[in-house]
């Protein structure tokens, strides 16, 4: 005897339509994301560590030149934000440039109000990269970025066919290797491990279809 197939109700996850973010969602989300990134970079700076991308390059230049990190981060990343106009349009690019400015601003605030005399380099490097990865994830999910080499990687991919991931990996390796010129080698090894942590946070969580808001 045939039995009727059991009825199933609507899925709370898969049947839900994507809900757009309100302007307040985006403001709070981008503020939260940029603050979290700034806090992560602050911990990395305390640990004399670097990470991948232009954030790592900004830290490296800070160690070498002793210029303010907030200024270096803005100078290094804003040109990539302008380039984003070409690849992603004005809305994305403007959000990106605002976020770059926010990270620079929060960096100044955190430096003045978060007074830490000593931090374990291992903890600081791991925690800093975790926070930076989480913050970046929030920023990405609210339609922005922090500039960075990913924009250039997209241009190179369009022109040569070289995948974005390869370009970004080469850049990250170069930043870590350059750190050997100004950072003690144990810190460079920690930095390399920390960069892997940051990229794992993004790789495991920033996937199409896993987040239905936009």
VEXSEKE-421435 format. One record per residue (C-alpha): z, x, y; residue in three letters. Coordinates in nm, 3 decimals. Each point is the difference from the previous one (the first is absolute). Last residue first. Example, Ala and Ser with C-alpha at 12.3 -4.5 7.8 and 13.67 -1.06 7.14 Angstrom:
BEGIN
<site><up>0.714</up><east>1.367</east><north>-0.106</north><code>ser</code></site>
<site><up>0.066</up><east>-0.137</east><north>-0.344</north><code>ala</code></site>
//
This chain:
BEGIN
<site><up>0.094</up><east>2.197</east><north>4.256</north><code>unk</code></site>
<site><up>0.241</up><east>-0.131</east><north>-0.261</north><code>unk</code></site>
<site><up>-0.101</up><east>-0.003</east><north>-0.366</north><code>unk</code></site>
<site><up>0.150</up><east>0.329</east><north>-0.110</north><code>unk</code></site>
<site><up>-0.078</up><east>0.137</east><north>-0.344</north><code>unk</code></site>
<site><up>-0.368</up><east>-0.094</east><north>0.007</north><code>unk</code></site>
<site><up>-0.130</up><east>0.337</east><north>0.117</north><code>unk</code></site>
<site><up>0.247</up><east>0.284</east><north>-0.057</north><code>unk</code></site>
<site><up>0.244</up><east>0.165</east><north>0.240</north><code>unk</code></site>
<site><up>0.312</up><east>0.004</east><north>-0.218</north><code>unk</code></site>
<site><up>-0.044</up><east>0.263</east><north>-0.271</north><code>unk</code></site>
<site><up>-0.238</up><east>0.225</east><north>0.194</north><code>unk</code></site>
<site><up>0.197</up><east>-0.023</east><north>0.325</north><code>unk</code></site>
<site><up>0.338</up><east>0.090</east><north>-0.147</north><code>unk</code></site>
<site><up>-0.170</up><east>0.258</east><north>-0.223</north><code>unk</code></site>
<site><up>-0.154</up><east>0.163</east><north>0.308</north><code>unk</code></site>
<site><up>0.340</up><east>0.041</east><north>0.160</north><code>unk</code></site>
<site><up>0.155</up><east>0.145</east><north>-0.317</north><code>unk</code></site>
<site><up>-0.290</up><east>0.246</east><north>-0.043</north><code>unk</code></site>
<site><up>0.053</up><east>0.116</east><north>0.358</north><code>unk</code></site>
<site><up>0.366</up><east>0.058</east><north>-0.086</north><code>unk</code></site>
<site><up>-0.089</up><east>0.227</east><north>-0.290</north><code>unk</code></site>
<site><up>-0.223</up><east>0.209</east><north>0.228</north><code>unk</code></site>
<site><up>0.269</up><east>0.007</east><north>0.268</north><code>unk</code></site>
<site><up>0.260</up><east>0.118</east><north>-0.251</north><code>unk</code></site>
<site><up>-0.230</up><east>0.287</east><north>-0.094</north><code>unk</code></site>
<site><up>-0.050</up><east>0.078</east><north>0.369</north><code>unk</code></site>
<site><up>0.375</up><east>-0.007</east><north>0.056</north><code>unk</code></site>
<site><up>0.046</up><east>0.258</east><north>-0.277</north><code>unk</code></site>
<site><up>-0.277</up><east>0.208</east><north>0.167</north><code>unk</code></site>
<site><up>0.176</up><east>0.029</east><north>0.335</north><code>unk</code></site>
<site><up>-0.203</up><east>-0.172</east><north>0.277</north><code>unk</code></site>
<site><up>-0.222</up><east>0.169</east><north>0.262</north><code>unk</code></site>
<site><up>-0.301</up><east>0.153</east><north>-0.178</north><code>unk</code></site>
<site><up>0.069</up><east>-0.179</east><north>-0.330</north><code>unk</code></site>
<site><up>-0.055</up><east>-0.328</east><north>0.187</north><code>unk</code></site>
<site><up>-0.370</up><east>0.082</east><north>0.004</north><code>unk</code></site>
<site><up>-0.003</up><east>-0.061</east><north>-0.376</north><code>unk</code></site>
<site><up>0.158</up><east>-0.345</east><north>0.036</north><code>unk</code></site>
<site><up>-0.244</up><east>-0.096</east><north>0.277</north><code>unk</code></site>
<site><up>-0.296</up><east>0.125</east><north>-0.204</north><code>unk</code></site>
<site><up>0.114</up><east>-0.195</east><north>-0.307</north><code>unk</code></site>
<site><up>0.027</up><east>-0.319</east><north>0.207</north><code>unk</code></site>
<site><up>-0.350</up><east>0.052</east><north>0.141</north><code>unk</code></site>
<site><up>-0.148</up><east>0.054</east><north>-0.346</north><code>unk</code></site>
<site><up>0.175</up><east>-0.314</east><north>-0.129</north><code>unk</code></site>
<site><up>-0.127</up><east>-0.206</east><north>0.292</north><code>unk</code></site>
<site><up>-0.358</up><east>0.109</east><north>-0.061</north><code>unk</code></site>
<site><up>0.026</up><east>-0.070</east><north>-0.372</north><code>unk</code></site>
<site><up>0.150</up><east>-0.345</east><north>0.051</north><code>unk</code></site>
<site><up>-0.271</up><east>-0.104</east><north>0.244</north><code>unk</code></site>
<site><up>-0.276</up><east>0.064</east><north>-0.250</north><code>unk</code></site>
<site><up>-0.284</up><east>0.239</east><north>0.085</north><code>unk</code></site>
<site><up>-0.314</up><east>-0.211</east><north>0.049</north><code>unk</code></site>
<site><up>-0.128</up><east>0.231</east><north>0.273</north><code>unk</code></site>
<site><up>-0.029</up><east>-0.200</east><north>0.323</north><code>unk</code></site>
<site><up>0.191</up><east>-0.315</east><north>-0.091</north><code>unk</code></site>
<site><up>0.267</up><east>0.197</east><north>-0.186</north><code>unk</code></site>
<site><up>0.034</up><east>0.244</east><north>0.290</north><code>unk</code></site>
<site><up>0.053</up><east>-0.289</east><north>0.243</north><code>unk</code></site>
<site><up>0.260</up><east>-0.158</east><north>-0.229</north><code>unk</code></site>
<site><up>0.181</up><east>0.334</east><north>-0.033</north><code>unk</code></site>
<site><up>0.007</up><east>0.027</east><north>0.378</north><code>unk</code></site>
<site><up>0.187</up><east>-0.330</east><north>0.015</north><code>unk</code></site>
<site><up>0.233</up><east>0.105</east><north>-0.283</north><code>unk</code></site>
<site><up>0.084</up><east>0.319</east><north>0.191</north><code>unk</code></site>
<site><up>0.256</up><east>-0.175</east><north>0.211</north><code>unk</code></site>
<site><up>0.018</up><east>-0.294</east><north>0.230</north><code>unk</code></site>
<site><up>0.338</up><east>-0.161</east><north>-0.057</north><code>unk</code></site>
<site><up>-0.137</up><east>-0.315</east><north>-0.159</north><code>unk</code></site>
<site><up>-0.039</up><east>-0.367</east><north>0.087</north><code>unk</code></site>
<site><up>-0.058</up><east>-0.343</east><north>-0.152</north><code>unk</code></site>
<site><up>0.353</up><east>-0.114</east><north>-0.069</north><code>unk</code></site>
<site><up>-0.004</up><east>0.104</east><north>-0.364</north><code>unk</code></site>
<site><up>-0.094</up><east>0.355</east><north>0.098</north><code>unk</code></site>
<site><up>0.302</up><east>0.030</east><north>0.233</north><code>unk</code></site>
<site><up>0.237</up><east>-0.122</east><north>-0.272</north><code>unk</code></site>
<site><up>-0.143</up><east>0.250</east><north>-0.250</north><code>unk</code></site>
<site><up>0.025</up><east>0.277</east><north>0.257</north><code>unk</code></site>
<site><up>0.370</up><east>-0.076</east><north>0.045</north><code>unk</code></site>
<site><up>0.062</up><east>0.005</east><north>-0.374</north><code>unk</code></site>
<site><up>-0.181</up><east>0.333</east><north>-0.032</north><code>unk</code></site>
<site><up>0.188</up><east>0.153</east><north>0.295</north><code>unk</code></site>
<site><up>0.330</up><east>-0.120</east><north>-0.143</north><code>unk</code></site>
<site><up>-0.074</up><east>0.146</east><north>-0.343</north><code>unk</code></site>
<site><up>-0.128</up><east>0.324</east><north>0.157</north><code>unk</code></site>
<site><up>0.318</up><east>0.043</east><north>0.202</north><code>unk</code></site>
<site><up>0.225</up><east>-0.089</east><north>-0.293</north><code>unk</code></site>
<site><up>-0.164</up><east>0.263</east><north>-0.222</north><code>unk</code></site>
<site><up>-0.008</up><east>0.272</east><north>0.267</north><code>unk</code></site>
<site><up>0.346</up><east>-0.074</east><north>0.140</north><code>unk</code></site>
<site><up>0.162</up><east>-0.020</east><north>-0.343</north><code>unk</code></site>
<site><up>-0.151</up><east>0.330</east><north>-0.110</north><code>unk</code></site>
<site><up>0.071</up><east>0.167</east><north>0.334</north><code>unk</code></site>
<site><up>0.370</up><east>-0.105</east><north>0.002</north><code>unk</code></site>
<site><up>0.074</up><east>-0.112</east><north>0.354</north><code>unk</code></site>
<site><up>0.217</up><east>0.159</east><north>0.266</north><code>unk</code></site>
<site><up>0.118</up><east>-0.074</east><north>0.354</north><code>unk</code></site>
<site><up>-0.146</up><east>-0.349</east><north>0.031</north><code>unk</code></site>
<site><up>-0.011</up><east>-0.188</east><north>0.330</north><code>unk</code></site>
<site><up>-0.207</up><east>-0.317</east><north>-0.018</north><code>unk</code></site>
<site><up>0.003</up><east>-0.122</east><north>0.362</north><code>unk</code></site>
<site><up>-0.208</up><east>0.256</east><north>0.188</north><code>unk</code></site>
<site><up>-0.243</up><east>0.101</east><north>-0.277</north><code>unk</code></site>
<site><up>-0.034</up><east>-0.363</east><north>-0.106</north><code>unk</code></site>
<site><up>-0.107</up><east>-0.108</east><north>0.350</north><code>unk</code></site>
<site><up>-0.253</up><east>0.283</east><north>0.041</north><code>unk</code></site>
<site><up>-0.154</up><east>-0.067</east><north>-0.342</north><code>unk</code></site>
<site><up>-0.008</up><east>-0.373</east><north>0.078</north><code>unk</code></site>
<site><up>-0.230</up><east>0.073</east><north>0.293</north><code>unk</code></site>
<site><up>-0.238</up><east>0.219</east><north>-0.200</north><code>unk</code></site>
<site><up>-0.008</up><east>-0.253</east><north>-0.284</north><code>unk</code></site>
<site><up>-0.063</up><east>-0.278</east><north>0.253</north><code>unk</code></site>
<site><up>-0.286</up><east>0.188</east><north>0.166</north><code>unk</code></site>
<site><up>-0.172</up><east>0.043</east><north>-0.336</north><code>unk</code></site>
<site><up>0.063</up><east>-0.369</east><north>-0.071</north><code>unk</code></site>
<site><up>-0.161</up><east>-0.104</east><north>0.329</north><code>unk</code></site>
<site><up>-0.301</up><east>0.219</east><north>-0.082</north><code>unk</code></site>
<site><up>-0.033</up><east>-0.162</east><north>-0.343</north><code>unk</code></site>
<site><up>0.028</up><east>-0.352</east><north>0.137</north><code>unk</code></site>
<site><up>-0.275</up><east>0.083</east><north>0.248</north><code>unk</code></site>
<site><up>-0.219</up><east>0.145</east><north>-0.276</north><code>unk</code></site>
<site><up>0.045</up><east>-0.296</east><north>-0.235</north><code>unk</code></site>
<site><up>-0.092</up><east>-0.252</east><north>0.268</north><code>unk</code></site>
<site><up>-0.279</up><east>0.216</east><north>0.142</north><code>unk</code></site>
<site><up>-0.204</up><east>0.041</east><north>-0.316</north><code>unk</code></site>
<site><up>0.052</up><east>0.166</east><north>-0.339</north><code>unk</code></site>
<site><up>-0.229</up><east>0.305</east><north>-0.024</north><code>unk</code></site>
<site><up>-0.114</up><east>0.058</east><north>0.357</north><code>unk</code></site>
<site><up>0.323</up><east>-0.111</east><north>0.163</north><code>unk</code></site>
<site><up>0.185</up><east>0.220</east><north>-0.253</north><code>unk</code></site>
<site><up>-0.134</up><east>0.307</east><north>0.181</north><code>unk</code></site>
<site><up>0.229</up><east>-0.087</east><north>0.290</north><code>unk</code></site>
<site><up>0.297</up><east>-0.008</east><north>-0.236</north><code>unk</code></site>
<site><up>-0.110</up><east>0.334</east><north>-0.144</north><code>unk</code></site>
<site><up>0.006</up><east>0.145</east><north>0.352</north><code>unk</code></site>
<site><up>0.353</up><east>-0.147</east><north>0.041</north><code>unk</code></site>
<site><up>0.140</up><east>0.182</east><north>-0.305</north><code>unk</code></site>
<site><up>0.038</up><east>0.367</east><north>0.096</north><code>unk</code></site>
<site><up>0.097</up><east>-0.062</east><north>0.364</north><code>unk</code></site>
<site><up>0.247</up><east>-0.276</east><north>-0.088</north><code>unk</code></site>
<site><up>0.170</up><east>0.195</east><north>-0.279</north><code>unk</code></site>
<site><up>0.011</up><east>0.313</east><north>0.217</north><code>unk</code></site>
<site><up>0.171</up><east>-0.187</east><north>0.283</north><code>unk</code></site>
<site><up>0.265</up><east>-0.154</east><north>-0.226</north><code>unk</code></site>
<site><up>0.058</up><east>0.335</east><north>-0.173</north><code>unk</code></site>
<site><up>0.091</up><east>0.178</east><north>0.321</north><code>unk</code></site>
<site><up>-0.154</up><east>0.350</east><north>0.015</north><code>unk</code></site>
<site><up>0.164</up><east>0.277</east><north>-0.203</north><code>unk</code></site>
<site><up>-0.341</up><east>0.159</east><north>-0.061</north><code>unk</code></site>
<site><up>0.021</up><east>0.083</east><north>-0.372</north><code>unk</code></site>
<site><up>0.265</up><east>-0.249</east><north>-0.111</north><code>unk</code></site>
<site><up>-0.148</up><east>-0.279</east><north>0.212</north><code>unk</code></site>
<site><up>-0.350</up><east>0.086</east><north>-0.117</north><code>unk</code></site>
<site><up>0.114</up><east>-0.045</east><north>-0.362</north><code>unk</code></site>
<site><up>0.167</up><east>-0.332</east><north>0.080</north><code>unk</code></site>
<site><up>-0.319</up><east>-0.126</east><north>0.164</north><code>unk</code></site>
<site><up>-0.208</up><east>0.120</east><north>-0.298</north><code>unk</code></site>
<site><up>0.233</up><east>-0.187</east><north>-0.235</north><code>unk</code></site>
<site><up>-0.044</up><east>-0.318</east><north>0.201</north><code>unk</code></site>
<site><up>-0.375</up><east>0.071</east><north>0.005</north><code>unk</code></site>
<site><up>-0.015</up><east>-0.034</east><north>-0.375</north><code>unk</code></site>
<site><up>0.233</up><east>0.134</east><north>-0.265</north><code>unk</code></site>
<site><up>0.365</up><east>0.091</east><north>0.040</north><code>unk</code></site>
<site><up>0.198</up><east>0.270</east><north>0.172</north><code>unk</code></site>
<site><up>0.354</up><east>0.126</east><north>-0.047</north><code>unk</code></site>
<site><up>0.254</up><east>0.165</east><north>0.226</north><code>unk</code></site>
<site><up>0.264</up><east>-0.238</east><north>-0.144</north><code>unk</code></site>
<site><up>0.090</up><east>-0.140</east><north>0.343</north><code>unk</code></site>
<site><up>-0.372</up><east>-0.050</east><north>0.064</north><code>unk</code></site>
<site><up>-0.040</up><east>-0.187</east><north>-0.328</north><code>unk</code></site>
<site><up>0.293</up><east>-0.224</east><north>0.090</north><code>unk</code></site>
<site><up>-0.158</up><east>-0.075</east><north>0.340</north><code>unk</code></site>
<site><up>-0.333</up><east>-0.071</east><north>-0.171</north><code>unk</code></site>
<site><up>0.170</up><east>-0.266</east><north>-0.212</north><code>unk</code></site>
<site><up>0.170</up><east>-0.155</east><north>0.303</north><code>unk</code></site>
<site><up>-0.331</up><east>-0.013</east><north>0.185</north><code>unk</code></site>
<site><up>-0.173</up><east>-0.164</east><north>-0.298</north><code>unk</code></site>
<site><up>0.275</up><east>-0.263</east><north>-0.017</north><code>unk</code></site>
<site><up>-0.026</up><east>-0.066</east><north>0.374</north><code>unk</code></site>
<site><up>-0.379</up><east>-0.034</east><north>-0.029</north><code>unk</code></site>
<site><up>0.030</up><east>-0.249</east><north>-0.285</north><code>unk</code></site>
<site><up>0.270</up><east>-0.212</east><north>0.159</north><code>unk</code></site>
<site><up>-0.184</up><east>-0.020</east><north>0.332</north><code>unk</code></site>
<site><up>-0.324</up><east>-0.079</east><north>-0.184</north><code>unk</code></site>
<site><up>0.165</up><east>-0.278</east><north>-0.199</north><code>unk</code></site>
<site><up>0.187</up><east>-0.149</east><north>0.296</north><code>unk</code></site>
<site><up>-0.313</up><east>-0.009</east><north>0.216</north><code>unk</code></site>
<site><up>-0.222</up><east>-0.113</east><north>-0.288</north><code>unk</code></site>
<site><up>0.226</up><east>-0.283</east><north>-0.110</north><code>unk</code></site>
<site><up>0.037</up><east>-0.106</east><north>0.365</north><code>unk</code></site>
<site><up>-0.379</up><east>-0.017</east><north>0.036</north><code>unk</code></site>
<site><up>-0.008</up><east>-0.221</east><north>-0.308</north><code>unk</code></site>
<site><up>-0.105</up><east>0.151</east><north>-0.331</north><code>unk</code></site>
<site><up>-0.267</up><east>-0.190</east><north>-0.190</north><code>unk</code></site>
<site><up>0.097</up><east>-0.189</east><north>-0.315</north><code>unk</code></site>
<site><up>-0.198</up><east>0.071</east><north>-0.314</north><code>unk</code></site>
<site><up>-0.017</up><east>-0.309</east><north>-0.215</north><code>unk</code></site>
<site><up>0.252</up><east>-0.047</east><north>-0.277</north><code>unk</code></site>
<site><up>-0.152</up><east>-0.068</east><north>-0.338</north><code>unk</code></site>
<site><up>0.070</up><east>0.347</east><north>-0.137</north><code>unk</code></site>
<site><up>0.362</up><east>0.027</east><north>0.101</north><code>unk</code></site>
<site><up>0.177</up><east>-0.333</east><north>-0.037</north><code>unk</code></site>
<site><up>-0.230</up><east>-0.083</east><north>-0.286</north><code>unk</code></site>
<site><up>-0.087</up><east>-0.367</east><north>-0.020</north><code>unk</code></site>
<site><up>0.151</up><east>-0.191</east><north>-0.287</north><code>unk</code></site>
<site><up>-0.099</up><east>0.042</east><north>-0.358</north><code>unk</code></site>
<site><up>-0.087</up><east>-0.272</east><north>-0.241</north><code>unk</code></site>
<site><up>0.031</up><east>0.087</east><north>-0.364</north><code>unk</code></site>
<site><up>-0.324</up><east>-0.024</east><north>-0.194</north><code>unk</code></site>
<site><up>-0.017</up><east>-0.318</east><north>-0.199</north><code>unk</code></site>
<site><up>0.058</up><east>0.035</east><north>-0.367</north><code>unk</code></site>
<site><up>-0.275</up><east>-0.039</east><north>-0.254</north><code>unk</code></site>
<site><up>0.101</up><east>-0.135</east><north>-0.336</north><code>unk</code></site>
//
